Amino acid sequence: MASSFALLFLSSLLIATSFRSSLAESDVSGGDDLLIRQVVDHDNANDVVSDENSLLNADHHFEIFKRKFGKAYATQKEHDHRLSVFKANLRRAKRHQKLDPSAVHGVTQFSDLTPREFRSQFLGLNRRLRLPSDAHKAAILPTNDLPTDFDWREHGAVTPVKNQGSCGSCWSFSTTGALEGANFLATKNLVSLSEQQLVDCDHECDPEEKDSCDSGCNGGLMNSAFEYTLKSGGLMREEDYPYTGTDRGSCKFDKSKIAAKVSNFSVVSLDEDQIAANLVKNGPLAVAINAVFMQTYMKGVSCPFICSKRQDHGVLLVGYGQSGYAPIRLKEKPYWIIKNSWGPNWGEDGYYKICQGRNICGVDSMVSTVAAVST
Ligand SMILES: *[C@@H]1O[C@H](CO)[C@@H](O)[C@H](O)[C@H]1NC(C)=O
């Protein structure tokens, strides 16, 4: 593997209102199901008619969407603009459904954002970032005894799904998730760790490009955040340094309250068996992914025919499996299980499944493992 990646400045996706996404969910679920069917269940024969129908009903569906996700717009003009974006996203979800038939695509909390807004407000900038000086290359591990299915959630190594809000801080959630798992393996205690410490205090820069640095809600990288955590001494608990979703505060790191320490961190090779072996041996892995299909993802195994490998989102790989794969594929195919940071109401209880085998959406090409100090 090359010593430097064309790494991207990762950030995130979420909108502030999604914190309220559980509001009014139960009383609109019937209408929501209808909407989902309309978006995804069109059959080839009557495309034009179906399009017409779903657009005729779009106003109604937009009302349901606004209630479900607690959306409010300041002006009528803004409202009408968001309605037109919403309509375009109904068509886009339908396109995603065709490109990605083993997942279900439809309305999500992002359905009033254009793809460009989704990327530019919530995904951050592309930067070249070299690997931090303390990164190792992960040792090549034996792969012959790997279990066919594995999920760190079943072994107590994964905290509940968190929510980054409207802040490009996905990289900090991927980092804490990996260290939470490593710390669990080292100490037998599962402790939720502070993303806000990383958002406020971690300004680790590319060793060769001094203006590419971890920068709060404007993005960052997991490897740089591991480097920061190694140098600073460790991370505090979530409850001692809670998440605020903004990067306007000052650093409140208190060394006397460190809850988990990095021993070392390593980059894992592209090989999927090596990724699986590192996952099983070392705990959940920090990974980067292209998030384009995640804007409309609802459930299932995402396996798009085409997906850019340009990563723009940091997430946590917690397991893999084969069961439950759509019968359309004739036989079961393995997938990765990914913890996201957009709250438990997104995707499958906050999780995403993506197929293995083709480095889909770049999921295999920026994988890091971290080890915690066992004190
Ligand atoms: C990383 O740290 C762990 C735990 O302290 C140790 O067992 C392992 O050998 C270290 N790996 C490297 C590459 O230094």
The ligand as a MOL file (V3000), in Angstrom:
LIG
                    3D

  0  0  0     0  0            999 V3000
M  V30 BEGIN CTAB
M  V30 COUNTS 14 14 0 0 0
M  V30 BEGIN ATOM
M  V30 1 C -0.4340 -1.8320 19.6250 0
M  V30 2 O -0.7910 -1.8880 20.9970 0
M  V30 3 C -1.1900 -3.1580 21.4420 0
M  V30 4 C -1.7270 -3.0200 22.8570 0
M  V30 5 O -0.9090 -2.1970 23.6550 0
M  V30 6 C -0.0160 -4.1260 21.3090 0
M  V30 7 O -0.3940 -5.4260 21.7060 0
M  V30 8 C 0.4280 -4.1510 19.8450 0
M  V30 9 O 1.5780 -4.9470 19.6960 0
M  V30 10 C 0.7200 -2.7560 19.3400 0
M  V30 11 N 0.9610 -2.7980 17.8970 0
M  V30 12 C 1.9540 -2.1630 17.3090 0
M  V30 13 C 1.9910 -2.2660 15.8310 0
M  V30 14 O 2.8090 -1.5410 17.9370 0
M  V30 END ATOM
M  V30 BEGIN BOND
M  V30 1 1 1 2
M  V30 2 1 1 10
M  V30 3 1 2 3
M  V30 4 1 3 4
M  V30 5 1 3 6
M  V30 6 1 4 5
M  V30 7 1 6 7
M  V30 8 1 6 8
M  V30 9 1 8 9
M  V30 10 1 8 10
M  V30 11 1 10 11
M  V30 12 1 11 12
M  V30 13 1 12 13
M  V30 14 2 12 14
M  V30 END BOND
M  V30 END CTAB
M  END
